[in-house]
């Protein structure tokens, strides 16, 4: 009881007063915890290989930073997507491309290779895309948090 008085609290103070005091303590001694939001870590660029390592018009599955990703090359353009259909988790690396459209083999869901957007169901959620940078014939993929 004496300690509560030392902290400016009496026996009838509510839990809200105790919580407020605890929050003040955290802000004073742990300022990084009380910041509203920390900026996300910057994305990391990881080398993928050479342009010729990826067959034209086909998906090539890779694992980068623990993530299953499929790389599609269409001529000189390269796209990277999460290698699972959001509808039923079937690998998209077995999918068929027509233009910039990827068709999942399981239920014929269609996705835009550039944006990951659903063009035709049964999938309702888009596929996550990863930016690919090309420097000459060398490819890098940008993997964020």
N, CA, C and O atoms as a GROMACS GRO file, in nm:
protein
  580
    1UNK      N    1   0.082  -0.119   0.000
    1UNK     CA    2   0.000   0.000   0.000
    1UNK      C    3   0.086   0.125   0.000
    1UNK      O    4   0.054   0.224  -0.067
    2UNK      N    5   0.198   0.121   0.077
    2UNK     CA    6   0.285   0.238   0.082
    2UNK      C    7   0.347   0.264  -0.054
    2UNK      O    8   0.366   0.380  -0.092
    3UNK      N    9   0.380   0.158  -0.129
    3UNK     CA   10   0.437   0.179  -0.262
    3UNK      C   11   0.338   0.246  -0.354
    3UNK      O   12   0.376   0.330  -0.435
    4UNK      N   13   0.213   0.210  -0.344
    4UNK     CA   14   0.112   0.274  -0.428
    4UNK      C   15   0.107   0.423  -0.399
    4UNK      O   16   0.093   0.504  -0.491
    5UNK      N   17   0.119   0.461  -0.273
    5UNK     CA   18   0.121   0.604  -0.239
    5UNK      C   19   0.246   0.670  -0.295
    5UNK      O   20   0.241   0.785  -0.340
    6UNK      N   21   0.359   0.599  -0.292
    6UNK     CA   22   0.482   0.653  -0.350
    6UNK      C   23   0.465   0.682  -0.499
    6UNK      O   24   0.526   0.774  -0.552
    7UNK      N   25   0.382   0.604  -0.565
    7UNK     CA   26   0.360   0.622  -0.709
    7UNK      C   27   0.246   0.718  -0.738
    7UNK      O   28   0.214   0.744  -0.854
    8UNK      N   29   0.185   0.770  -0.636
    8UNK     CA   30   0.074   0.863  -0.654
    8UNK      C   31  -0.060   0.796  -0.669
    8UNK      O   32  -0.154   0.856  -0.722
    9UNK      N   33  -0.071   0.673  -0.623
    9UNK     CA   34  -0.197   0.600  -0.632
    9UNK      C   35  -0.251   0.571  -0.494
    9UNK      O   36  -0.176   0.544  -0.400
   10UNK      N   37  -0.382   0.578  -0.482
   10UNK     CA   38  -0.447   0.546  -0.355
   10UNK      C   39  -0.518   0.413  -0.365
   10UNK      O   40  -0.524   0.355  -0.474
   11UNK      N   41  -0.574   0.362  -0.254
   11UNK     CA   42  -0.640   0.232  -0.254
   11UNK      C   43  -0.765   0.227  -0.341
   11UNK      O   44  -0.809   0.119  -0.380
   12UNK      N   45  -0.823   0.343  -0.372
   12UNK     CA   46  -0.947   0.343  -0.451
   12UNK      C   47  -0.924   0.380  -0.597
   12UNK      O   48  -1.021   0.395  -0.672
   13UNK      N   49  -0.800   0.396  -0.639
   13UNK     CA   50  -0.773   0.428  -0.779
   13UNK      C   51  -0.812   0.310  -0.866
   13UNK      O   52  -0.795   0.194  -0.830
   14UNK      N   53  -0.864   0.343  -0.982
   14UNK     CA   54  -0.912   0.240  -1.073
   14UNK      C   55  -0.796   0.175  -1.148
   14UNK      O   56  -0.682   0.221  -1.145
   15UNK      N   57  -0.829   0.068  -1.214
   15UNK     CA   58  -0.730   0.001  -1.298
   15UNK      C   59  -0.682   0.093  -1.410
   15UNK      O   60  -0.569   0.081  -1.456
   16UNK      N   61  -0.769   0.186  -1.454
   16UNK     CA   62  -0.730   0.280  -1.560
   16UNK      C   63  -0.615   0.368  -1.513
   16UNK      O   64  -0.526   0.400  -1.592
   17UNK      N   65  -0.616   0.408  -1.387
   17UNK     CA   66  -0.507   0.491  -1.334
   17UNK      C   67  -0.378   0.413  -1.331
   17UNK      O   68  -0.271   0.466  -1.362
   18UNK      N   69  -0.385   0.286  -1.294
   18UNK     CA   70  -0.267   0.201  -1.291
   18UNK      C   71  -0.215   0.181  -1.434
   18UNK      O   72  -0.094   0.186  -1.458
   19UNK      N   73  -0.305   0.160  -1.527
   19UNK     CA   74  -0.267   0.143  -1.667
   19UNK      C   75  -0.200   0.269  -1.720
   19UNK      O   76  -0.100   0.260  -1.792
   20UNK      N   77  -0.255   0.385  -1.688
   20UNK     CA   78  -0.198   0.511  -1.731
   20UNK      C   79  -0.056   0.528  -1.678
   20UNK      O   80   0.033   0.572  -1.751
   21UNK      N   81  -0.035   0.495  -1.553
   21UNK     CA   82   0.097   0.504  -1.493
   21UNK      C   83   0.194   0.407  -1.562
   21UNK      O   84   0.310   0.442  -1.586
   22UNK      N   85   0.146   0.288  -1.592
   22UNK     CA   86   0.230   0.189  -1.661
   22UNK      C   87   0.268   0.238  -1.801
   22UNK      O   88   0.382   0.220  -1.844
   23UNK      N   89   0.174   0.301  -1.871
   23UNK     CA   90   0.204   0.355  -2.003
   23UNK      C   91   0.307   0.467  -1.996
   23UNK      O   92   0.394   0.476  -2.083
   24UNK      N   93   0.299   0.551  -1.895
   24UNK     CA   94   0.398   0.657  -1.877
   24UNK      C   95   0.535   0.596  -1.854
   24UNK      O   96   0.635   0.643  -1.908
   25UNK      N   97   0.539   0.491  -1.773
   25UNK     CA   98   0.664   0.422  -1.746
   25UNK      C   99   0.725   0.368  -1.877
   25UNK      O  100   0.844   0.386  -1.903
   26UNK      N  101   0.643   0.304  -1.958
   26UNK     CA  102   0.692   0.250  -2.084
   26UNK      C  103   0.743   0.360  -2.176
   26UNK      O  104   0.850   0.346  -2.237
   27UNK      N  105   0.669   0.470  -2.187
   27UNK     CA  106   0.712   0.580  -2.274
   27UNK      C  107   0.844   0.640  -2.228
   27UNK      O  108   0.926   0.681  -2.310
   28UNK      N  109   0.865   0.645  -2.096
   28UNK     CA  110   0.987   0.706  -2.045
   28UNK      C  111   1.109   0.616  -2.062
   28UNK      O  112   1.215   0.663  -2.105
   29UNK      N  113   1.095   0.488  -2.030
   29UNK     CA  114   1.211   0.399  -2.030
   29UNK      C  115   1.225   0.315  -2.157
   29UNK      O  116   1.333   0.260  -2.182
   30UNK      N  117   1.121   0.304  -2.236
   30UNK     CA  118   1.125   0.227  -2.361
   30UNK      C  119   1.058   0.308  -2.472
   30UNK      O  120   0.951   0.269  -2.519
   31UNK      N  121   1.117   0.418  -2.515
   31UNK     CA  122   1.052   0.504  -2.614
   31UNK      C  123   1.024   0.435  -2.747
   31UNK      O  124   0.926   0.469  -2.814
   32UNK      N  125   1.106   0.338  -2.786
   32UNK     CA  126   1.082   0.272  -2.915
   32UNK      C  127   0.955   0.188  -2.912
   32UNK      O  128   0.894   0.167  -3.017
   33UNK      N  129   0.915   0.140  -2.795
   33UNK     CA  130   0.792   0.062  -2.785
   33UNK      C  131   0.668   0.148  -2.796
   33UNK      O  132   0.563   0.100  -2.839
   34UNK      N  133   0.679   0.273  -2.759
   34UNK     CA  134   0.560   0.357  -2.756
   34UNK      C  135   0.538   0.432  -2.886
   34UNK      O  136   0.437   0.502  -2.900
   35UNK      N  137   0.631   0.420  -2.983
   35UNK     CA  138   0.609   0.489  -3.110
   35UNK      C  139   0.489   0.424  -3.179
   35UNK      O  140   0.474   0.302  -3.172
   36UNK      N  141   0.405   0.503  -3.245
   36UNK     CA  142   0.282   0.448  -3.302
   36UNK      C  143   0.308   0.337  -3.404
   36UNK      O  144   0.238   0.236  -3.404
   37UNK      N  145   0.406   0.356  -3.489
   37UNK     CA  146   0.439   0.251  -3.584
   37UNK      C  147   0.581   0.271  -3.633
   37UNK      O  148   0.624   0.383  -3.662
   38UNK      N  149   0.651   0.164  -3.641
   38UNK     CA  150   0.786   0.169  -3.692
   38UNK      C  151   0.781   0.152  -3.843
   38UNK      O  152   0.696   0.079  -3.894
   39UNK      N  153   0.871   0.218  -3.916
   39UNK     CA  154   0.870   0.200  -4.061
   39UNK      C  155   0.907   0.056  -4.096
   39UNK      O  156   0.989  -0.005  -4.027
   40UNK      N  157   0.848   0.002  -4.201
   40UNK     CA  158   0.882  -0.134  -4.239
   40UNK      C  159   1.025  -0.142  -4.290
   40UNK      O  160   1.078  -0.043  -4.341
   41UNK      N  161   1.088  -0.257  -4.275
   41UNK     CA  162   1.224  -0.269  -4.325
   41UNK      C  163   1.224  -0.255  -4.478
   41UNK      O  164   1.127  -0.290  -4.544
   42UNK      N  165   1.333  -0.203  -4.534
   42UNK     CA  166   1.337  -0.185  -4.678
   42UNK      C  167   1.338  -0.320  -4.750
   42UNK      O  168   1.385  -0.419  -4.695
   43UNK      N  169   1.286  -0.324  -4.873
   43UNK     CA  170   1.289  -0.449  -4.948
   43UNK      C  171   1.433  -0.488  -4.982
   43UNK      O  172   1.522  -0.404  -4.991
   44UNK      N  173   1.453  -0.616  -5.000
   44UNK     CA  174   1.585  -0.670  -5.030
   44UNK      C  175   1.586  -0.721  -5.174
   44UNK      O  176   1.493  -0.791  -5.214
   45UNK      N  177   1.688  -0.687  -5.250
   45UNK     CA  178   1.702  -0.737  -5.386
   45UNK      C  179   1.794  -0.859  -5.385
   45UNK      O  180   1.907  -0.852  -5.336
   46UNK      N  181   1.745  -0.970  -5.440
   46UNK     CA  182   1.818  -1.095  -5.442
   46UNK      C  183   1.841  -1.135  -5.588
   46UNK      O  184   1.746  -1.135  -5.666
   47UNK      N  185   1.963  -1.170  -5.625
   47UNK     CA  186   1.989  -1.212  -5.763
   47UNK      C  187   1.911  -1.338  -5.799
   47UNK      O  188   1.907  -1.434  -5.722
   48UNK      N  189   1.849  -1.336  -5.918
   48UNK     CA  190   1.774  -1.451  -5.968
   48UNK      C  191   1.856  -1.535  -6.064
   48UNK      O  192   1.844  -1.658  -6.066
   49UNK      N  193   1.938  -1.469  -6.143
   49UNK     CA  194   2.016  -1.539  -6.245
   49UNK      C  195   2.013  -1.460  -6.373
   49UNK      O  196   1.986  -1.339  -6.373
   50UNK      N  197   2.041  -1.527  -6.482
   50UNK     CA  198   2.043  -1.465  -6.614
   50UNK      C  199   1.908  -1.484  -6.681
   50UNK      O  200   1.832  -1.575  -6.647
   51UNK      N  201   1.878  -1.398  -6.777
   51UNK     CA  202   1.752  -1.406  -6.850
   51UNK      C  203   1.737  -1.541  -6.918
   51UNK      O  204   1.627  -1.596  -6.922
   52UNK      N  205   1.846  -1.594  -6.972
   52UNK     CA  206   1.841  -1.722  -7.043
   52UNK      C  207   1.816  -1.841  -6.951
   52UNK      O  208   1.788  -1.951  -7.000
   53UNK      N  209   1.827  -1.822  -6.818
   53UNK     CA  210   1.800  -1.931  -6.724
   53UNK      C  211   1.651  -1.965  -6.716
   53UNK      O  212   1.614  -2.069  -6.663
   54UNK      N  213   1.567  -1.878  -6.769
   54UNK     CA  214   1.423  -1.895  -6.759
   54UNK      C  215   1.365  -1.918  -6.898
   54UNK      O  216   1.378  -1.832  -6.985
   55UNK      N  217   1.299  -2.033  -6.919
   55UNK     CA  218   1.245  -2.064  -7.051
   55UNK      C  219   1.130  -1.970  -7.087
   55UNK      O  220   1.047  -1.935  -7.002
   56UNK      N  221   1.127  -1.931  -7.211
   56UNK     CA  222   1.024  -1.839  -7.258
   56UNK      C  223   0.886  -1.905  -7.258
   56UNK      O  224   0.869  -2.014  -7.313
   57UNK      N  225   0.787  -1.839  -7.197
   57UNK     CA  226   0.649  -1.886  -7.197
   57UNK      C  227   0.617  -1.992  -7.092
   57UNK      O  228   0.506  -2.044  -7.089
   58UNK      N  229   0.714  -2.025  -7.007
   58UNK     CA  230   0.690  -2.128  -6.906
   58UNK      C  231   0.720  -2.073  -6.767
   58UNK      O  232   0.795  -1.977  -6.751
   59UNK      N  233   0.659  -2.136  -6.667
   59UNK     CA  234   0.685  -2.098  -6.529
   59UNK      C  235   0.798  -2.181  -6.471
   59UNK      O  236   0.804  -2.302  -6.491
   60UNK      N  237   0.886  -2.115  -6.399
   60UNK     CA  238   0.995  -2.186  -6.333
   60UNK      C  239   0.984  -2.160  -6.182
   60UNK      O  240   1.001  -2.046  -6.138
   61UNK      N  241   0.956  -2.265  -6.103
   61UNK     CA  242   0.944  -2.246  -5.958
   61UNK      C  243   1.082  -2.228  -5.894
   61UNK      O  244   1.178  -2.296  -5.928
   62UNK      N  245   1.088  -2.134  -5.799
   62UNK     CA  246   1.211  -2.110  -5.722
   62UNK      C  247   1.171  -2.085  -5.577
   62UNK      O  248   1.056  -2.051  -5.548
   63UNK      N  249   1.265  -2.101  -5.487
   63UNK     CA  250   1.244  -2.066  -5.346
   63UNK      C  251   1.344  -1.958  -5.314
   63UNK      O  252   1.465  -1.978  -5.324
   64UNK      N  253   1.294  -1.841  -5.274
   64UNK     CA  254   1.378  -1.727  -5.243
   64UNK      C  255   1.338  -1.674  -5.106
   64UNK      O  256   1.222  -1.644  -5.082
   65UNK      N  257   1.436  -1.665  -5.018
   65UNK     CA  258   1.413  -1.618  -4.881
   65UNK      C  259   1.298  -1.695  -4.815
   65UNK      O  260   1.217  -1.637  -4.743
   66UNK      N  261   1.292  -1.826  -4.840
   66UNK     CA  262   1.190  -1.911  -4.780
   66UNK      C  263   1.052  -1.898  -4.842
   66UNK      O  264   0.956  -1.955  -4.791
   67UNK      N  265   1.041  -1.825  -4.953
   67UNK     CA  266   0.912  -1.806  -5.019
   67UNK      C  267   0.908  -1.882  -5.150
   67UNK      O  268   1.004  -1.880  -5.228
   68UNK      N  269   0.796  -1.949  -5.174
   68UNK     CA  270   0.779  -2.022  -5.300
   68UNK      C  271   0.728  -1.924  -5.405
   68UNK      O  272   0.620  -1.867  -5.392
   69UNK      N  273   0.810  -1.905  -5.507
   69UNK     CA  274   0.781  -1.805  -5.610
   69UNK      C  275   0.792  -1.874  -5.746
   69UNK      O  276   0.871  -1.968  -5.762
   70UNK      N  277   0.714  -1.829  -5.842
   70UNK     CA  278   0.724  -1.878  -5.978
   70UNK      C  279   0.765  -1.761  -6.067
   70UNK      O  280   0.712  -1.651  -6.055
   71UNK      N  281   0.860  -1.787  -6.156
   71UNK     CA  282   0.910  -1.686  -6.249
   71UNK      C  283   0.858  -1.720  -6.388
   71UNK      O  284   0.875  -1.831  -6.437
   72UNK      N  285   0.794  -1.622  -6.451
   72UNK     CA  286   0.747  -1.638  -6.588
   72UNK      C  287   0.822  -1.540  -6.676
   72UNK      O  288   0.832  -1.421  -6.646
   73UNK      N  289   0.874  -1.592  -6.786
   73UNK     CA  290   0.938  -1.506  -6.885
   73UNK      C  291   0.854  -1.508  -7.011
   73UNK      O  292   0.821  -1.614  -7.065
   74UNK      N  293   0.820  -1.388  -7.057
   74UNK     CA  294   0.747  -1.373  -7.182
   74UNK      C  295   0.830  -1.281  -7.272
   74UNK      O  296   0.821  -1.159  -7.262
   75UNK      N  297   0.910  -1.341  -7.358
   75UNK     CA  298   0.999  -1.262  -7.442
   75UNK      C  299   1.106  -1.197  -7.356
   75UNK      O  300   1.186  -1.265  -7.292
   76UNK      N  301   1.107  -1.065  -7.355
   76UNK     CA  302   1.206  -0.990  -7.277
   76UNK      C  303   1.151  -0.949  -7.140
   76UNK      O  304   1.225  -0.894  -7.058
   77UNK      N  305   1.023  -0.976  -7.114
   77UNK     CA  306   0.961  -0.938  -6.987
   77UNK      C  307   0.963  -1.056  -6.890
   77UNK      O  308   0.943  -1.171  -6.930
   78UNK      N  309   0.986  -1.025  -6.762
   78UNK     CA  310   0.993  -1.129  -6.658
   78UNK      C  311   0.900  -1.090  -6.544
   78UNK      O  312   0.900  -0.975  -6.500
   79UNK      N  313   0.821  -1.186  -6.496
   79UNK     CA  314   0.725  -1.163  -6.388
   79UNK      C  315   0.748  -1.266  -6.279
   79UNK      O  316   0.783  -1.381  -6.306
   80UNK      N  317   0.728  -1.223  -6.155
   80UNK     CA  318   0.742  -1.313  -6.041
   80UNK      C  319   0.615  -1.307  -5.958
   80UNK      O  320   0.569  -1.198  -5.922
   81UNK      N  321   0.560  -1.422  -5.926
   81UNK     CA  322   0.438  -1.433  -5.847
   81UNK      C  323   0.454  -1.539  -5.739
   81UNK      O  324   0.540  -1.627  -5.749
   82UNK      N  325   0.371  -1.530  -5.637
   82UNK     CA  326   0.365  -1.635  -5.535
   82UNK      C  327   0.320  -1.762  -5.605
   82UNK      O  328   0.226  -1.759  -5.685
   83UNK      N  329   0.386  -1.874  -5.578
   83UNK     CA  330   0.360  -1.997  -5.652
   83UNK      C  331   0.248  -2.080  -5.590
   83UNK      O  332   0.264  -2.200  -5.567
   84UNK      N  333   0.136  -2.018  -5.562
   84UNK     CA  334   0.019  -2.092  -5.513
   84UNK      C  335  -0.106  -2.016  -5.552
   84UNK      O  336  -0.117  -1.895  -5.530
   85UNK      N  337  -0.200  -2.087  -5.609
   85UNK     CA  338  -0.329  -2.026  -5.643
   85UNK      C  339  -0.402  -1.992  -5.513
   85UNK      O  340  -0.413  -2.077  -5.424
   86UNK      N  341  -0.452  -1.869  -5.499
   86UNK     CA  342  -0.521  -1.834  -5.375
   86UNK      C  343  -0.653  -1.910  -5.355
   86UNK      O  344  -0.709  -1.908  -5.246
   87UNK      N  345  -0.701  -1.975  -5.458
   87UNK     CA  346  -0.826  -2.049  -5.448
   87UNK      C  347  -0.806  -2.183  -5.377
   87UNK      O  348  -0.882  -2.216  -5.286
   88UNK      N  349  -0.704  -2.260  -5.418
   88UNK     CA  350  -0.687  -2.392  -5.356
   88UNK      C  351  -0.541  -2.433  -5.340
   88UNK      O  352  -0.512  -2.552  -5.322
   89UNK      N  353  -0.449  -2.339  -5.345
   89UNK     CA  354  -0.307  -2.358  -5.317
   89UNK      C  355  -0.233  -2.447  -5.418
   89UNK      O  356  -0.124  -2.495  -5.388
   90UNK      N  357  -0.290  -2.469  -5.536
   90UNK     CA  358  -0.223  -2.546  -5.640
   90UNK      C  359  -0.107  -2.463  -5.694
   90UNK      O  360  -0.122  -2.342  -5.712
   91UNK      N  361   0.010  -2.524  -5.722
   91UNK     CA  362   0.123  -2.447  -5.776
   91UNK      C  363   0.088  -2.382  -5.910
   91UNK      O  364   0.038  -2.448  -6.001
   92UNK      N  365   0.116  -2.254  -5.920
   92UNK     CA  366   0.088  -2.182  -6.044
   92UNK      C  367   0.198  -2.205  -6.148
   92UNK      O  368   0.182  -2.167  -6.264
   93UNK      N  369   0.308  -2.267  -6.108
   93UNK     CA  370   0.416  -2.293  -6.203
   93UNK      C  371   0.371  -2.389  -6.314
   93UNK      O  372   0.430  -2.390  -6.422
   94UNK      N  373   0.267  -2.468  -6.290
   94UNK     CA  374   0.213  -2.559  -6.391
   94UNK      C  375   0.107  -2.490  -6.477
   94UNK      O  376   0.048  -2.553  -6.565
   95UNK      N  377   0.083  -2.363  -6.452
   95UNK     CA  378  -0.020  -2.290  -6.525
   95UNK      C  379   0.019  -2.262  -6.669
   95UNK      O  380   0.133  -2.282  -6.710
   96UNK      N  381  -0.079  -2.216  -6.744
   96UNK     CA  382  -0.062  -2.185  -6.886
   96UNK      C  383  -0.069  -2.034  -6.902
   96UNK      O  384  -0.151  -1.968  -6.839
   97UNK      N  385   0.017  -1.979  -6.987
   97UNK     CA  386   0.012  -1.835  -7.014
   97UNK      C  387  -0.043  -1.811  -7.153
   97UNK      O  388  -0.008  -1.879  -7.249
   98UNK      N  389  -0.130  -1.712  -7.162
   98UNK     CA  390  -0.178  -1.662  -7.290
   98UNK      C  391  -0.169  -1.511  -7.282
   98UNK      O  392  -0.246  -1.447  -7.209
   99UNK      N  393  -0.077  -1.455  -7.356
   99UNK     CA  394  -0.051  -1.311  -7.344
   99UNK      C  395   0.002  -1.285  -7.204
   99UNK      O  396   0.097  -1.350  -7.159
  100UNK      N  397  -0.058  -1.188  -7.136
  100UNK     CA  398  -0.019  -1.156  -6.998
  100UNK      C  399  -0.115  -1.217  -6.896
  100UNK      O  400  -0.127  -1.167  -6.785
  101UNK      N  401  -0.182  -1.324  -6.935
  101UNK     CA  402  -0.276  -1.392  -6.848
  101UNK      C  403  -0.221  -1.528  -6.810
  101UNK      O  404  -0.172  -1.603  -6.894
  102UNK      N  405  -0.230  -1.560  -6.682
  102UNK     CA  406  -0.190  -1.690  -6.630
  102UNK      C  407  -0.316  -1.767  -6.593
  102UNK      O  408  -0.401  -1.717  -6.520
  103UNK      N  409  -0.328  -1.889  -6.644
  103UNK     CA  410  -0.444  -1.974  -6.616
  103UNK      C  411  -0.401  -2.088  -6.526
  103UNK      O  412  -0.312  -2.166  -6.560
  104UNK      N  413  -0.466  -2.098  -6.409
  104UNK     CA  414  -0.437  -2.207  -6.315
  104UNK      C  415  -0.494  -2.336  -6.372
  104UNK      O  416  -0.607  -2.339  -6.421
  105UNK      N  417  -0.416  -2.442  -6.366
  105UNK     CA  418  -0.460  -2.570  -6.424
  105UNK      C  419  -0.571  -2.637  -6.344
  105UNK      O  420  -0.647  -2.716  -6.400
  106UNK      N  421  -0.582  -2.608  -6.217
  106UNK     CA  422  -0.680  -2.679  -6.133
  106UNK      C  423  -0.825  -2.643  -6.168
  106UNK      O  424  -0.903  -2.731  -6.202
  107UNK      N  425  -0.860  -2.515  -6.159
  107UNK     CA  426  -0.998  -2.474  -6.180
  107UNK      C  427  -1.012  -2.361  -6.281
  107UNK      O  428  -1.117  -2.297  -6.290
  108UNK      N  429  -0.906  -2.337  -6.357
  108UNK     CA  430  -0.908  -2.239  -6.467
  108UNK      C  431  -0.921  -2.094  -6.421
  108UNK      O  432  -0.966  -2.009  -6.497
  109UNK      N  433  -0.882  -2.064  -6.297
  109UNK     CA  434  -0.880  -1.925  -6.251
  109UNK      C  435  -0.775  -1.852  -6.334
  109UNK      O  436  -0.671  -1.908  -6.370
  110UNK      N  437  -0.803  -1.724  -6.366
  110UNK     CA  438  -0.712  -1.646  -6.449
  110UNK      C  439  -0.661  -1.525  -6.373
  110UNK      O  440  -0.736  -1.458  -6.302
  111UNK      N  441  -0.530  -1.499  -6.388
  111UNK     CA  442  -0.464  -1.388  -6.319
  111UNK      C  443  -0.384  -1.305  -6.418
  111UNK      O  444  -0.332  -1.356  -6.517
  112UNK      N  445  -0.375  -1.177  -6.390
  112UNK     CA  446  -0.292  -1.087  -6.467
  112UNK      C  447  -0.148  -1.102  -6.418
  112UNK      O  448  -0.121  -1.085  -6.300
  113UNK      N  449  -0.055  -1.135  -6.508
  113UNK     CA  450   0.084  -1.154  -6.468
  113UNK      C  451   0.149  -1.026  -6.418
  113UNK      O  452   0.239  -1.030  -6.334
  114UNK      N  453   0.105  -0.911  -6.469
  114UNK     CA  454   0.167  -0.784  -6.430
  114UNK      C  455   0.125  -0.739  -6.291
  114UNK      O  456   0.207  -0.687  -6.215
  115UNK      N  457  -0.003  -0.760  -6.257
  115UNK     CA  458  -0.056  -0.707  -6.131
  115UNK      C  459  -0.096  -0.814  -6.030
  115UNK      O  460  -0.110  -0.784  -5.912
  116UNK      N  461  -0.116  -0.937  -6.076
  116UNK     CA  462  -0.163  -1.044  -5.988
  116UNK      C  463  -0.314  -1.044  -5.969
  116UNK      O  464  -0.368  -1.127  -5.897
  117UNK      N  465  -0.383  -0.949  -6.035
  117UNK     CA  466  -0.528  -0.936  -6.019
  117UNK      C  467  -0.602  -1.057  -6.076
  117UNK      O  468  -0.557  -1.120  -6.171
  118UNK      N  469  -0.716  -1.088  -6.014
  118UNK     CA  470  -0.801  -1.197  -6.062
  118UNK      C  471  -0.878  -1.146  -6.183
  118UNK      O  472  -0.945  -1.043  -6.176
  119UNK      N  473  -0.867  -1.218  -6.294
  119UNK     CA  474  -0.941  -1.182  -6.415
  119UNK      C  475  -1.066  -1.267  -6.432
  119UNK      O  476  -1.164  -1.225  -6.493
  120UNK      N  477  -1.062  -1.388  -6.376
  120UNK     CA  478  -1.177  -1.479  -6.385
  120UNK      C  479  -1.167  -1.577  -6.269
  120UNK      O  480  -1.059  -1.627  -6.239
  121UNK      N  481  -1.280  -1.604  -6.203
  121UNK     CA  482  -1.283  -1.692  -6.088
  121UNK      C  483  -1.260  -1.837  -6.124
  121UNK      O  484  -1.240  -1.869  -6.241
  122UNK      N  485  -1.261  -1.924  -6.027
  122UNK     CA  486  -1.322  -1.913  -5.896
  122UNK      C  487  -1.238  -1.842  -5.790
  122UNK      O  488  -1.288  -1.816  -5.680
  123UNK      N  489  -1.113  -1.809  -5.818
  123UNK     CA  490  -1.032  -1.738  -5.719
  123UNK      C  491  -1.092  -1.599  -5.695
  123UNK      O  492  -1.144  -1.537  -5.787
  124UNK      N  493  -1.083  -1.553  -5.572
  124UNK     CA  494  -1.136  -1.420  -5.536
  124UNK      C  495  -1.026  -1.324  -5.495
  124UNK      O  496  -1.041  -1.202  -5.506
  125UNK      N  497  -0.914  -1.379  -5.447
  125UNK     CA  498  -0.804  -1.295  -5.401
  125UNK      C  499  -0.695  -1.290  -5.507
  125UNK      O  500  -0.674  -1.389  -5.577
  126UNK      N  501  -0.626  -1.177  -5.519
  126UNK     CA  502  -0.516  -1.169  -5.616
  126UNK      C  503  -0.396  -1.249  -5.570
  126UNK      O  504  -0.384  -1.286  -5.453
  127UNK      N  505  -0.307  -1.275  -5.663
  127UNK     CA  506  -0.181  -1.344  -5.634
  127UNK      C  507  -0.078  -1.236  -5.600
  127UNK      O  508  -0.073  -1.132  -5.666
  128UNK      N  509   0.004  -1.261  -5.499
  128UNK     CA  510   0.108  -1.165  -5.464
  128UNK      C  511   0.214  -1.163  -5.574
  128UNK      O  512   0.259  -1.268  -5.621
  129UNK      N  513   0.254  -1.043  -5.613
  129UNK     CA  514   0.358  -1.029  -5.714
  129UNK      C  515   0.485  -0.974  -5.648
  129UNK      O  516   0.479  -0.910  -5.544
  130UNK      N  517   0.597  -1.001  -5.711
  130UNK     CA  518   0.726  -0.951  -5.664
  130UNK      C  519   0.792  -0.877  -5.780
  130UNK      O  520   0.804  -0.932  -5.890
  131UNK      N  521   0.837  -0.754  -5.757
  131UNK     CA  522   0.903  -0.680  -5.865
  131UNK      C  523   1.034  -0.747  -5.907
  131UNK      O  524   1.111  -0.794  -5.823
  132UNK      N  525   1.056  -0.751  -6.038
  132UNK     CA  526   1.179  -0.807  -6.093
  132UNK      C  527   1.252  -0.694  -6.164
  132UNK      O  528   1.194  -0.622  -6.246
  133UNK      N  529   1.381  -0.678  -6.132
  133UNK     CA  530   1.466  -0.578  -6.197
  133UNK      C  531   1.559  -0.647  -6.294
  133UNK      O  532   1.611  -0.755  -6.268
  134UNK      N  533   1.577  -0.584  -6.405
  134UNK     CA  534   1.667  -0.639  -6.506
  134UNK      C  535   1.777  -0.539  -6.535
  134UNK      O  536   1.751  -0.424  -6.569
  135UNK      N  537   1.901  -0.584  -6.521
  135UNK     CA  538   2.018  -0.504  -6.555
  135UNK      C  539   2.095  -0.583  -6.659
  135UNK      O  540   2.165  -0.679  -6.627
  136UNK      N  541   2.082  -0.542  -6.785
  136UNK     CA  542   2.140  -0.621  -6.893
  136UNK      C  543   2.065  -0.752  -6.902
  136UNK      O  544   1.944  -0.753  -6.922
  137UNK      N  545   2.136  -0.862  -6.888
  137UNK     CA  546   2.072  -0.994  -6.887
  137UNK      C  547   2.060  -1.052  -6.747
  137UNK      O  548   2.015  -1.165  -6.730
  138UNK      N  549   2.102  -0.975  -6.646
  138UNK     CA  550   2.095  -1.022  -6.507
  138UNK      C  551   1.963  -0.979  -6.444
  138UNK      O  552   1.918  -0.866  -6.462
  139UNK      N  553   1.901  -1.071  -6.371
  139UNK     CA  554   1.773  -1.046  -6.307
  139UNK      C  555   1.787  -1.044  -6.155
  139UNK      O  556   1.863  -1.123  -6.097
  140UNK      N  557   1.714  -0.954  -6.091
  140UNK     CA  558   1.706  -0.948  -5.944
  140UNK      C  559   1.560  -0.941  -5.906
  140UNK      O  560   1.479  -0.881  -5.977
  141UNK      N  561   1.525  -1.002  -5.794
  141UNK     CA  562   1.388  -0.996  -5.744
  141UNK      C  563   1.387  -0.917  -5.615
  141UNK      O  564   1.478  -0.929  -5.532
  142UNK      N  565   1.284  -0.836  -5.598
  142UNK     CA  566   1.270  -0.754  -5.479
  142UNK      C  567   1.175  -0.824  -5.383
  142UNK      O  568   1.057  -0.840  -5.412
  143UNK      N  569   1.228  -0.864  -5.268
  143UNK     CA  570   1.149  -0.936  -5.169
  143UNK      C  571   1.136  -0.846  -5.046
  143UNK      O  572   1.235  -0.814  -4.980
  144UNK      N  573   1.014  -0.807  -5.016
  144UNK     CA  574   0.988  -0.720  -4.900
  144UNK      C  575   0.952  -0.801  -4.777
  144UNK      O  576   0.961  -0.924  -4.777
  145UNK      N  577   0.910  -0.730  -4.674
  145UNK     CA  578   0.873  -0.798  -4.549
  145UNK      C  579   0.750  -0.884  -4.562
  145UNK      O  580   0.708  -0.946  -4.464
   0.00000   0.00000   0.00000
